[in-house]
């Protein structure tokens, strides 16, 4: 049984809303950082206590963005949830890192779960991290598992620019921007996969080996993860577009429509790559089978040529006294010449039959 399923079994029988961290602990201590901004003001700093999480007052224009790294300290997550008046079921989903992407409207705030994908710098393997996003009237809270780095740096850079358009828009647009940069990063993953697929195609044509098969299976697993991350995302964005919540402004819905198109592009590309990999697996198996057939063909031809030669050698290897050829002066070279002639004749016959 996997570690995740063992941790999930601890929730059996517990009341709904009970907080149990399910997933891998990726950092030692939970970290908090705030980026609060409006058109004229910017606050960018790490924070130590929740009282510092809202530099902008509720009536003040602008957005407070609190980023939380680390979900294993359940008591701290509960304190943050109480500070922002989050429902216990929301907190329960946040600390469960096996959630599928989804969107829920709780009236005073919107709750989203997404999968953030990134490439490992050393071996270019795909890493998956769950991101939970909550946004209300003037705040956005993002919960990350705490892996090294995230894909939100372009959004932070735009916020730090005083002339950026995002500085004049609300929390719903920031939520869209964070979702958009996550989806854009999917295209980087797909671009790397496309390059790997081209290399695999060349290997399949030239000299496929066991490493090629392992690479195909690794890509199939990564595409399965990517597919699980993107298919529910289509429903998520569509639900946000259809939502009649006042937290999502009409101007943001236009951008959500564009985000929906990007998600569809990712899904189409993933399905295309899955079909290509299935075809590559068939080509690999056919190539291995053809190679085996070629080897068996060569071995069969060699065995067939040597069958009459073995027969001749066996006949003249018998030690009977009255074999007339045994006393012939030219018997030995004559038998060798006959054997060579038989071998050449069989090769010529095979060529005539186009077996060679």
C-alpha positions as CSV (number, residue, x, y, z in Angstrom):
1,X,0.0,0.0,0.0
2,X,1.3,3.5,-0.9
3,X,2.2,6.1,1.7
4,X,-0.6,8.4,0.5
5,X,-3.2,5.7,0.9
6,X,-2.0,4.9,4.4
7,X,-2.3,8.6,5.3
8,X,-5.7,8.8,3.7
9,X,-6.9,5.8,5.8
10,X,-6.4,7.9,8.9
11,X,-9.4,9.9,7.9
12,X,-11.7,6.9,8.0
13,X,-14.6,7.7,10.4
14,X,-13.5,11.2,11.2
15,X,-16.1,14.0,10.9
16,X,-16.2,16.1,7.7
17,X,-13.8,19.1,7.9
18,X,-11.2,17.3,10.0
19,X,-7.8,18.4,8.9
20,X,-5.3,15.6,8.1
21,X,-2.3,16.4,5.9
22,X,-2.2,13.9,3.1
23,X,0.9,14.1,1.0
24,X,4.7,14.5,1.2
25,X,6.3,17.0,3.5
26,X,8.5,19.0,1.2
27,X,9.9,21.7,3.5
28,X,10.8,21.8,7.2
29,X,8.8,24.9,8.2
30,X,5.8,26.7,6.8
31,X,6.6,30.1,5.1
32,X,4.4,33.2,4.6
33,X,5.0,36.1,2.2
34,X,2.8,39.0,1.3
35,X,2.5,41.1,-1.8
36,X,-0.1,43.9,-1.3
37,X,-0.6,46.5,-4.0
38,X,-2.7,49.0,-5.7
39,X,-2.0,51.7,-8.3
40,X,0.1,53.8,-5.9
41,X,1.3,51.4,-3.2
42,X,3.3,48.2,-3.0
43,X,4.1,46.0,0.0
44,X,6.4,43.1,-0.7
45,X,7.8,41.2,2.3
46,X,7.8,37.9,4.2
47,X,5.6,37.9,7.3
48,X,5.8,36.1,10.7
49,X,2.3,36.6,12.0
50,X,-1.2,36.7,10.5
51,X,-1.8,40.2,11.6
52,X,0.7,41.4,8.9
53,X,-1.1,39.5,6.1
54,X,-3.5,42.4,5.2
55,X,-1.4,45.6,4.8
56,X,-4.3,47.1,2.8
57,X,-7.4,47.8,4.8
58,X,-10.7,46.3,3.7
59,X,-12.0,49.6,2.4
60,X,-8.7,50.5,0.7
61,X,-8.5,49.8,-3.1
62,X,-6.0,47.1,-4.0
63,X,-5.2,43.4,-3.4
64,X,-3.5,41.5,-0.6
65,X,-1.8,38.4,-1.9
66,X,-0.7,35.9,0.8
67,X,1.5,33.0,-0.4
68,X,1.7,30.0,2.0
69,X,4.5,27.4,1.4
70,X,4.1,24.2,3.3
71,X,0.9,22.3,4.2
72,X,2.1,19.9,6.8
73,X,1.6,22.2,9.8
74,X,-2.2,21.6,10.1
75,X,-2.6,23.9,13.1
76,X,-1.0,26.8,11.2
77,X,-3.2,26.2,8.2
78,X,-6.3,26.2,10.5
79,X,-5.2,29.5,11.9
80,X,-4.9,31.0,8.5
81,X,-8.3,29.6,7.5
82,X,-9.9,31.1,10.6
83,X,-8.2,34.5,9.9
84,X,-9.8,34.6,6.4
85,X,-13.0,32.9,7.5
86,X,-12.6,29.8,5.3
87,X,-15.0,26.9,5.6
88,X,-13.6,23.7,7.3
89,X,-14.3,21.7,4.1
90,X,-12.1,24.2,2.2
91,X,-9.2,23.7,4.7
92,X,-9.7,19.9,4.5
93,X,-9.2,20.0,0.7
94,X,-6.2,22.3,1.0
95,X,-4.2,19.9,3.2
96,X,-5.1,16.9,1.0
97,X,-2.6,17.1,-1.9
98,X,-4.4,14.4,-3.8
99,X,-7.3,16.6,-4.9
100,X,-8.3,16.9,-8.5
101,X,-8.5,20.4,-10.0
102,X,-11.9,21.9,-9.1
103,X,-13.7,25.2,-8.5
104,X,-16.1,25.9,-5.6
105,X,-18.1,29.1,-4.9
106,X,-18.5,29.7,-1.1
107,X,-20.2,33.1,-1.6
108,X,-17.8,35.3,0.3
109,X,-14.8,33.7,-1.5
110,X,-14.0,31.4,-4.4
111,X,-11.9,28.3,-3.9
112,X,-9.8,26.6,-6.7
113,X,-7.4,23.7,-6.8
114,X,-4.9,23.3,-9.6
115,X,-1.8,21.2,-10.4
116,X,1.4,23.2,-10.9
117,X,3.9,21.3,-13.1
118,X,7.6,22.1,-13.5
119,X,10.8,20.5,-14.8
120,X,13.5,19.3,-12.6
121,X,16.6,21.2,-13.6
122,X,19.0,18.2,-13.4
123,X,17.2,15.5,-15.3
124,X,14.3,17.4,-16.8
125,X,11.8,15.1,-15.1
126,X,8.3,16.5,-14.5
127,X,7.4,17.5,-11.0
128,X,3.8,17.9,-9.7
129,X,2.7,20.2,-6.9
130,X,-0.8,21.0,-5.8
131,X,-1.8,24.7,-5.6
132,X,-4.9,25.8,-3.7
133,X,-6.1,29.3,-4.4
134,X,-8.7,31.3,-2.5
135,X,-9.8,34.8,-3.5
136,X,-12.3,37.2,-2.0
137,X,-13.1,40.9,-2.2
138,X,-9.6,42.3,-1.7
139,X,-7.4,39.2,-0.9
140,X,-5.9,36.2,-2.6
141,X,-4.3,33.3,-0.7
142,X,-2.3,30.6,-2.4
143,X,-1.3,27.4,-0.7
144,X,1.7,25.5,-2.0
145,X,3.2,22.2,-0.9
146,X,6.6,24.0,-0.6
147,X,8.7,22.5,-3.4
148,X,11.7,24.6,-4.5
149,X,10.4,27.6,-6.4
150,X,7.2,28.0,-8.3
151,X,6.0,29.4,-11.6
152,X,4.5,32.6,-10.2
153,X,7.6,34.8,-10.6
154,X,6.4,36.4,-13.9
155,X,3.2,37.6,-12.0
156,X,5.3,38.9,-9.2
157,X,7.5,40.9,-11.6
158,X,4.4,42.4,-13.2
159,X,3.0,43.5,-9.8
160,X,6.3,45.1,-8.9
161,X,6.2,47.2,-12.1
162,X,4.4,50.5,-11.2
163,X,3.0,50.8,-14.8
164,X,1.6,47.2,-14.9
165,X,-2.0,46.8,-15.7
166,X,-2.5,44.3,-12.9
167,X,-1.8,47.0,-10.3
168,X,-5.2,48.6,-11.1
169,X,-7.3,45.4,-11.2
170,X,-8.9,43.3,-8.5
171,X,-8.3,40.0,-6.8
172,X,-10.2,38.1,-9.5
173,X,-7.8,39.3,-12.1
174,X,-4.8,38.2,-9.9
175,X,-6.4,34.8,-9.5
176,X,-6.8,34.6,-13.3
177,X,-3.1,35.7,-13.8
178,X,-1.9,32.9,-11.4
179,X,-4.0,30.3,-13.2
180,X,-2.8,31.6,-16.6
181,X,0.9,31.3,-15.7
182,X,0.3,27.7,-14.5
183,X,-1.3,26.8,-17.8
184,X,1.4,28.6,-19.8
185,X,3.9,26.4,-18.0
186,X,2.1,23.4,-19.3
187,X,3.1,24.5,-22.8
188,X,6.8,24.4,-21.7
189,X,6.3,20.8,-20.5
190,X,4.7,19.9,-23.8
191,X,7.5,21.6,-25.8
192,X,10.1,19.5,-23.9
193,X,8.0,16.4,-24.6
194,X,7.8,17.3,-28.3
195,X,11.6,17.5,-28.5
196,X,11.9,14.1,-26.7
197,X,9.3,12.6,-29.1
198,X,11.3,13.7,-32.1
199,X,14.5,12.1,-30.7
200,X,12.5,8.9,-30.0
201,X,11.3,8.8,-33.6
202,X,14.9,9.0,-34.8
203,X,15.9,6.1,-32.5
204,X,13.0,4.0,-33.6
205,X,14.0,4.4,-37.2
206,X,17.8,3.8,-36.6
207,X,18.5,1.5,-33.7
208,X,15.8,1.1,-31.0
209,X,16.9,-0.6,-27.8
210,X,15.6,-1.2,-24.2
211,X,16.4,2.4,-23.2
212,X,14.0,3.5,-26.0
213,X,11.2,1.4,-24.5
214,X,11.8,2.8,-21.0
215,X,11.7,6.3,-22.4
216,X,8.4,5.6,-24.1
217,X,6.9,4.3,-20.9
218,X,8.2,7.3,-18.9
219,X,6.6,9.7,-21.3
220,X,3.3,7.8,-21.1
221,X,3.3,8.1,-17.4
222,X,4.0,11.9,-17.6
223,X,1.3,12.4,-20.2
224,X,-1.1,10.5,-17.9
225,X,-0.3,13.0,-15.1
226,X,-0.7,15.9,-17.4
227,X,-4.0,14.6,-18.7
228,X,-5.3,14.2,-15.1
229,X,-4.2,17.8,-14.5
230,X,-5.8,19.4,-17.6
231,X,-9.1,17.6,-18.2
232,X,-10.7,18.8,-14.9
233,X,-9.1,22.2,-15.5
234,X,-11.4,22.7,-18.5
235,X,-14.4,22.2,-16.2
236,X,-12.9,24.5,-13.6
237,X,-12.4,27.5,-16.0
238,X,-15.8,26.8,-17.6
239,X,-17.5,26.9,-14.1
240,X,-15.8,30.2,-13.4
241,X,-17.1,31.7,-16.6
242,X,-20.6,30.6,-15.8
243,X,-20.5,31.7,-12.2
244,X,-22.7,34.7,-11.4
245,X,-20.6,35.6,-8.4
246,X,-20.0,39.3,-7.9
247,X,-16.4,38.5,-7.0
248,X,-15.6,37.8,-10.8
249,X,-15.8,41.1,-12.7
250,X,-17.1,41.1,-16.3
251,X,-13.8,42.3,-17.6
252,X,-12.1,39.3,-16.1
253,X,-14.5,36.9,-17.8
254,X,-13.0,37.9,-21.2
255,X,-9.6,36.7,-20.0
256,X,-11.1,33.5,-18.6
257,X,-12.5,32.8,-22.0
258,X,-8.9,33.1,-23.4
259,X,-7.6,30.9,-20.6
260,X,-10.3,28.3,-21.6
261,X,-8.9,28.3,-25.1
262,X,-5.4,27.7,-23.8
263,X,-6.6,24.8,-21.7
264,X,-8.3,23.2,-24.8
265,X,-5.1,23.6,-26.7
266,X,-3.1,21.8,-24.0
267,X,-5.7,19.0,-23.9
268,X,-5.6,18.5,-27.7
269,X,-1.8,18.4,-27.6
270,X,-1.8,15.9,-24.8
271,X,-4.2,13.6,-26.7
272,X,-2.1,13.9,-29.9
273,X,1.1,13.0,-28.0
274,X,-0.7,10.0,-26.4
275,X,-1.6,8.7,-29.8
276,X,1.9,9.3,-31.1
277,X,3.4,7.3,-28.1
278,X,0.9,4.5,-28.7
279,X,2.0,4.4,-32.3
280,X,5.7,4.5,-31.3
281,X,5.2,1.6,-28.9
282,X,3.7,-0.4,-31.8
283,X,6.6,0.5,-34.0
284,X,9.1,-0.5,-31.4
285,X,7.4,-3.9,-30.9
286,X,7.3,-4.4,-34.7
287,X,10.9,-3.4,-35.0
288,X,12.0,-5.9,-32.4
289,X,9.9,-8.6,-34.0
290,X,11.3,-7.8,-37.4
291,X,14.8,-7.9,-36.0
292,X,14.1,-11.3,-34.4
293,X,12.7,-12.6,-37.7
294,X,15.8,-11.4,-39.6
295,X,18.0,-13.2,-37.1
296,X,16.0,-16.4,-37.3
297,X,16.0,-16.2,-41.1
298,X,19.8,-16.0,-41.2
299,X,20.1,-18.9,-38.7
300,X,17.6,-21.0,-40.7
301,X,19.4,-20.4,-43.9
302,X,22.8,-21.4,-42.3
303,X,21.2,-24.5,-40.8
304,X,19.6,-25.4,-44.1
305,X,22.9,-25.1,-46.1
306,X,24.7,-27.2,-43.6
307,X,22.1,-30.0,-43.5
308,X,23.2,-31.7,-46.8
309,X,26.9,-31.0,-46.0
310,X,26.4,-32.7,-42.6
311,X,24.7,-35.6,-44.3
312,X,27.7,-36.0,-46.8
313,X,30.2,-35.8,-43.9
314,X,28.2,-38.3,-41.9
315,X,28.1,-40.8,-44.8
316,X,31.8,-40.7,-45.4
317,X,32.5,-40.7,-41.7
318,X,31.2,-44.3,-41.4
319,X,33.9,-46.9,-41.0
320,X,32.7,-49.6,-43.4
321,X,35.4,-51.7,-45.0
322,X,33.8,-52.0,-48.5
323,X,33.1,-48.4,-49.2
324,X,34.6,-47.9,-52.7
325,X,35.3,-44.2,-52.3
326,X,37.6,-44.9,-49.3
327,X,40.4,-46.2,-51.4
328,X,40.1,-43.6,-54.2
329,X,43.1,-41.3,-54.6
330,X,40.9,-38.3,-55.3
331,X,38.1,-39.2,-52.9
332,X,38.8,-36.7,-50.2
333,X,39.2,-33.6,-52.5
334,X,36.2,-34.8,-54.5
335,X,34.0,-34.9,-51.5
336,X,35.1,-31.4,-50.4
337,X,34.5,-30.1,-53.9
338,X,31.0,-31.7,-53.9
339,X,30.2,-30.2,-50.5
340,X,31.3,-26.7,-51.7
341,X,29.3,-27.1,-54.9
342,X,26.2,-28.1,-52.9
343,X,26.5,-25.1,-50.6
344,X,27.0,-22.7,-53.5
345,X,24.1,-24.3,-55.4
346,X,21.7,-23.9,-52.4
347,X,22.7,-20.2,-51.9
348,X,22.0,-19.6,-55.6
349,X,18.7,-21.4,-55.3
350,X,17.8,-19.3,-52.2
351,X,18.5,-16.1,-54.2
352,X,16.4,-17.3,-57.1
353,X,13.5,-17.8,-54.7
354,X,14.2,-14.4,-53.2
355,X,14.8,-15.8,-49.7
356,X,18.1,-13.9,-49.5
